Amino acid sequence: MFLRNIKGDKVIWAVVFLLSIVSFLAVYSSTGTLAYRYQGGNTEYYMFKHGLILFFGLVLMYLAHRVKYTYYSRIFQIALYIAVPLLFITLFFGLNLNEAKRVLPLPFGLTFQTSDLAKITLIIYLARMLTKKQGEIHDFKSAFVPLMFPVLIVTGLILWDNFSTAALLFTTSLVLIFIGRVKFTYILGMLGIGLVLLAIVITVLYNLPDRHQGRFGTWKNRITDYVDGTKGDNYQIEQAKIAIATGGIVGKMPGNSTQRNFLPQPYSDFIYAIIIEEYGLVGGILIVLLYLILLFRAVKIISKAPGTFGSFLTIGVAFSLVFQAMINMGVSVGLLPVTGQPLPLVSMGGTSIWFTSLAIGIILSVSKELDKKETDDTDVTVLTAHA
C-alpha cells in the first residue's frame, strides 16, 4: 500500500535508498571514537540517532513529494521573510562553535543550522521570480535587481561565519539566473563587483591584528595550509589521503577503517575518505555516479517539466546538492582546501539531512506531476483511438 503511494522518478528514489544505506553504514563505522569519548563506549548510540534522523528525513521527503510543486512557490516566498531574520539572530546570538556562529540551539541537544533553510528558500525564491520575470528578463531594473538583491542579503549574512556555504549559494544563484536567460553582461558585472568587495574586505581583515580577524583567520590559515601543504589543516588532508591510499580497489570492508581514529570529522566533512577506505575505489566511484545520476535525472525532468517554475526549481535544487557533493569529495581527495561542507544525505547531521530530504522531495514532486501529465495524455490518446 505504502509503495503504491510513492510517486515520481523511481531512479531518484533508488539513488536516495542507496545513499541512505551507505550513510547508515559509514556513520556507524566512523563514530566509534566519538562514542568512546562522549557516550562511554556505547557505539550504538550514534547509530540509532543517525538512523532516526535518516528515517525522519525519508518521511519528510515522502510528504514533500506528495505536495504539488507549485505550492512551494508561495510557501517559500513566506519562508524567505523567516530565513533572513533567523540569519541575523544566528549571526549575533548563535552558538559559538569553532569560532563560528552557524547554529541555533534546539531542545534535546539538537541544533538548527539556519543557512540550510536559507539555501533552499533562496533557490525556490529565484525559481519563482525567474518564472514571473520572463517577459522582462533582460531589463536591469525590473528583473535583475529584484533577483540579485535577496541573493546579496542572504549570502552576505552567511558569509562571515560560513564562507564556503555563502560561496556555494552565490555560485548556484548565478548559475540559476544564467539559465533563466538574464543578460550575461549583468551577471559578469555582479560577479566583478562581488570579487572587488570581497578583495576589499579581505585586505582590511588581513591588516587587522590576529585577535580581531575572527573567522577570517581560519579562512586564511586553510588556504595557506592548502597552498604550502606543510601544517595546520593539512593534517586532515594527510589523514584522508592515507585512508584513500589504504582502501585500494575494493577497500578494507565495512567497519574496518583505521583512519577513523585519526581523521578529524570522519563522520561528516571527511566521510567520503572513510567510504573509500572501507569500500575502495569501487565504492568511491559508485558514490560519484549516484550524484551524477541524480543530476542527470533532474536534467531529464526539466526537459519535460510541465511548467517553467518546475524547470527552474528542479535544476536549481539539483545543482546545489550535486555541487555541494563534489566540493565535499574534492576536499576529501585533496583537490580543494578544507571547507566544512557535508556530503548531502550521507554525512551525519540533523538539519542538513532534513533539508536535503526536503529538496529531493521537491524534485520528486515535479517529476510526479510529469508522470501524471504523461498518464493523462496516454488516457486521452486511448480514448481518441476508441472514439
N, C-alpha and C positions, 0 to 999 in steps of 0.2 A: 504493500500500500504506500509506504513511505517513498520507495524508489520510483513509483509511478508519478509522484508529485515533484520529483526532481526534473526540472526543465533546463533548457539552454544547451550550450555546447558541451557534449559529452567528453570531448578530448580535454577541455579545460578542467572538467570535474576530475578526470583521470590524473592530470598534472597535479591538481590540488591534493588528491589522495596520496600520490607517490611522495610529494614534498612533505606531507604531514607525517608519513611513516618515517622518512629519513630524519625529520626534525625530532620526532619522539625518541628514536634510537640514538641520534647524535647528542642530544641534550642529556639524556640519561647517562651516556658514556662519559661526557665531558664535565659533569658536575660533581664527580667524586670528591675532589679536593675541597670544593665548596661545602659539600655535605659534612666532611670531617671537621671543617673549620667552624661552621655555624650550627650544624644540626647533630652534633655528637656522633657522626658516622652513619646517620640514617640516610643512606643513598636513595631510598625510595621516596623521600620527601619531595625532592625536586622533580622526580619522575611523575608523581601523582599531580603535583602542582602544574607542571607544564602540560600534562595530559588533559587536565581540566581546562586550562586556558585554550588549548587546541580545540577541545570539544565545543566550548562556547564560541570559539571563532567559526567553526563549521556551522553551528546553529545560526550565528549571525549572518553568515554567507547564504545559508538556505533562506532565511527570512528576507534578506536583501534582494535575492534573485526572484522572489515571489512578487515583489512590488514592481509595478510598471515603471520603467526607467524615466519616463517623462516627469514623474512626481519628484524626482530628485532635483530637478531644476529649481523648483520653488523651495524645497526643504533646505537645500544648501545655500540658497540666497540668504535665508534667515540665519543659517549656521555661520555665515561669514561675520555677521554682527555679534556673534558669540565668540568666535575664534579670536578675533582681533583683541577684544578686551582681555581674554584669557592669556594671550601672549604678553600683554602689558603686565598683568598680575604676576605671571611667571618670571618676567624679567626682573621684577623688584622683590617679589615675595616667594619665589620658588625655592625648593630645596637646593642647597648648595652642595653639589656632588662633583668632586674633582675640579673645583674652582669654576663650575658652570651651573647656572640655574636653568634647568630644562624641564623640570617636572614639578607638578603639584601633588601634595600628599593626599592619599585617599584612605578610607578605613581599611582594616585588616592588613596593614602593612603594604598596601598597593600604592602605586604612583601613577599619575596621569601625565603623559608627555604631550603637551598642548600643540607642539609642532606637527604631530601626527594628524590631529584634527584639522589644523590649518592647511596642510598639504592637500588633502583630498577635497577640502572645501574650496580652496583657490582653484584647483583644476576644474571642478564642476562649475564654478562661477565663470571661468573663462570659456568653457564649452557653451554655457548659456548665452553669454554676451556675444561670442563669435557668431552664434546662430542668429541672434537678434540683429546684429550689425552687418550682415552680409550685403544688404542693399547699399550701404555707405562705408564699406570696409576699407576703402582707400583714402578716406578722409582722416586727417590727423586729429582734428579737434573732437569730432563726434564719435570716432571709433577707436583710434589708437590710445588717446589719453584715458578714456574710461577703462580700457583694458589694462594699461600699464600701471595706473595709479594704485590699485589694490595689490598688484604684484610687488611694487616697491615698498608699500607699507608692510605687508606680511613678511617678505624676505628680510627687510630691514630690522624688524623686531626679532627675527630668529637669528640674524647674523652674528650678534655679539657673542652669544653663548653656544652657537652651533653653526659654525661656518660651513661645514660640509653639507648639512641639510639645506641651508639657505642657498648655496651654490647649485645643489641638485634641483631644488624647486625653481630657482630662477631660470636655469637651463631648460627644464621641462616646459616652463611657461613660454619661453621664447620659441621653442620648437612647436608648441601647440599654436601659438599666434602665427608663426610662419605657415603652418599647414592651413590655418584659417584664412590665408590669402592677404594678410596685411602686407603693405609695401615693405620690401626687403630693406630699402634705404632707411625706413623708420626704425626697423629692428637693429640695423647696424649702428645707427645713431645712438639708440638707447644703450646698446652694448658698449659703445665707446664712452658714453657719459658714465656708465656704471664702472668701467675699468678706471677711468680718471678719478672718480670719487673714492674708489677702493684704494687706489695708489696714494691719494692724499691722506686717507685715514691711516694706512699702513705707515706712511712716512712720519706722521705725527706720533703714533704709538711707538714706533721704533726708537724715537729720540727721547721718549719718556724713561724715567728710572724703572728698573725691572719690577719694583714693588707696585708700580702704578699701571703696568701693562695689562694686568688682568689676563683674560683668555687669550689675548694676542700673543703673550709669551709662549703659550702652548702651541699655537699655530706655527710661530717662528721656529721653535725647537723641533717640531715634527718635520718641517720642510728641510731645516738644516741637517737633521739626523738622516733624512732620506737621501739628501744630496751627497753628504760626505760618507755615509754608511759606516760610521765608527762608534756611535754611542747612543745613549738615550733610548728613544722609541725603536731604534734599530734592533734592540734586544728582542722585541716582539716579532719583527720580521725574520730574524735569525732562527728563532724557535719554530716559526711557521714553516720556514724552508726546510728545517730538519724533519718536521712532521711530513711534509710533502715528499722529501727525498727518500725517507724510510718506508713510505707507503708502497712504493714500487708500482707494479702494474695492477695487481688485484688487492693490495692492501694487507693489513695485519688481521683483518676480520673484526666484526663488531665487538666493542668492549675492550680491545687490546691496545688502545692508544697509550703511549708512554709520554708523549709531549703534552698531554692534557695536564700533567703535573707541573709543567714548567711554563707553559704558554699562558700569558695573561688573557682573560676573557675568552677561553676556548669554547664556551657555550654561546657566545654572542658575536663579537667582532671577528673572531678568527675560527669560527665553527667550520668554515669551508676547508681549512687546513686539517682539522681533525677528521673530517669526512674523507679527504684524500688519504690520510694516514691509515684509516681503518678500511676503506673501500677501494683504495688505489686510484690509479689514473682512470680506470674504467668508471668508478663512482664519480670522480670529478667531472669527467666528460658528460656523464648522464645528467648531472645537476645543471650544467651549462645548457644542454639540449632541452631540458624541461622548461627553462626560462625562455629559450628561443622559440620553442613550440607555443608557449603562451603568447608571445608577441606575434608569431605567425597567425595563430587563430584569431587574435584581435584584428589583425590586418584583414583577414578573410571576412570577419564580421562587418567591418566598416565598408568593405567593398559591396556589401548587400544590405547595409543598415537601412531601416525603414525611414530614417529622417536625419537631417544634418546634425541635430543635437546629439543623437545617438552615436554618430561617427566621431565627432569631436570628443565626446565623453569617453568612448572606448579607447581611442588612441592615446588620449591624454593620460588616463589611468594606467593603461598597459605599459606605455613608455616609461612612466615614472617608476613602476615596480621593477621592470627589467633593467632600467638604467641603474637603479639602486643596487640590484643584484650584481651587475657587472662591476660596479665600484667596490663592493664588498669582496668579491672574488679577486679583483685586481690588487687590492691591498694584501690579501692573504698570500698571493704568489709573488709579492714584492714589486709589482708594476706601478703601484701608486703609494703615496705617503699614507700613514695611518689616518683614518677619517672617523672611525666610530660608527659607521653605518651598519646596521644589522642586515643579515641575509633574509629577505622577505619570506615569511611563512616557515622559516627554518630556525633562525636564531631564537634563543629563549627571550621571552618578553611578554608583557601584557597588552598594553595599548597598541604596540607595534603589530602584533599578530592580529588583534581585533580590527584595526583599521585596514590592514592588508586584506583580511577576510571580507570586510565591507566593500573594499574596492573591487575585488574579484567578483563578489556578488552582484555588483552593479554591471560589470561586463556581462555576466551571465544573464542579467535581466534584459539587456539589449539583445543578446542572442536568442533569448526566449521569445521576444516579440518577433524576431526574424523568422524563427521556426513556425510561429503561429501564422504569420503572413503567408509563408510558403504552403502551409496546410490549407489555409483558406483559398489560396489561388488554385491548389490542386482540386479542392472540392468544387470550385466554380467550373474548372475545366471538365471535370467528370460530369457535372450536371448539364453543361452545354453539349457534351458529346451525346448524352442520352436524350436531349431535347429534340 
